[in-house]
Amino acid sequence: MRRVSPRNEEIQSLGERGWFTREDFLGQAEARAIHAEALARVDAGRLRPAGIRRGADHALDRATRGDLITWVEPGEGEPALGRLFEAFSVLGEALSAEAYLGLGRFDLQLACYPGGGERYARHVDAFPGQSNRRVTAIYYLNPDWVPAHGGLLRLHAEEGVVDVAPRLDSLVVFLSERIEHEVLPAHAPRLALTAWYYGRTAG
């Protein structure tokens, strides 16, 4: 497996700005293998409309969030997705040690925006008053992305707006409680895998 641990400049960026990006995270061959397995899940109808909020407040609101989702667990018989799960595990351990974040478990979600202008309105990934997500890491799976496809991830960072293109094999990592973000309207199918890392004391 190629190096997935954060580089020194990435750790510095995470601490100072709250985010970093990396192109060519796992390599094109591995990225395409992951893309094929993720797309097979989509084609098999295994994804469901995503909701907003949690618990009793959970609701579907397609105007706010228009993606379809499913969860990814190790040992599900998809080798490339299994290797990605392991890469996210290594990444989380390294972030915890090198950025002193005290990370524990993580959840991994596959999301697909069908491409009819769906979006995800501005939000943060941490839920007030609950066992919070500490770090968000998003891995993109769109091999033929061009600007006309839309679906940019817009970070509302302290230094201003930062737009991240969802190109195949690119990674963005940010502090879940600090960075507000949104997905701009997607005009072509858009695939991403997101890991949310919790603190060690989270349930």
Secondary structure, 3 states (H helix, E strand, C coil): CCCCCCCHHHHHHHHHHCEEEECCCCCHHHHHHHHHHHHHHHHCCCCEECCECCHHHCECCCCCECCEEEECCCCCCCHHHHHHHHHHHHHHHHHHHHCCCCEEEEEEEEEEECCCCEEEEEECCCCCCCCCEEEEEEEECCCCCCHHHECCEEEEECCEEEEECCCCCCEEEEECCCCEEEEEEECCCEEEEEEEEEECCCC
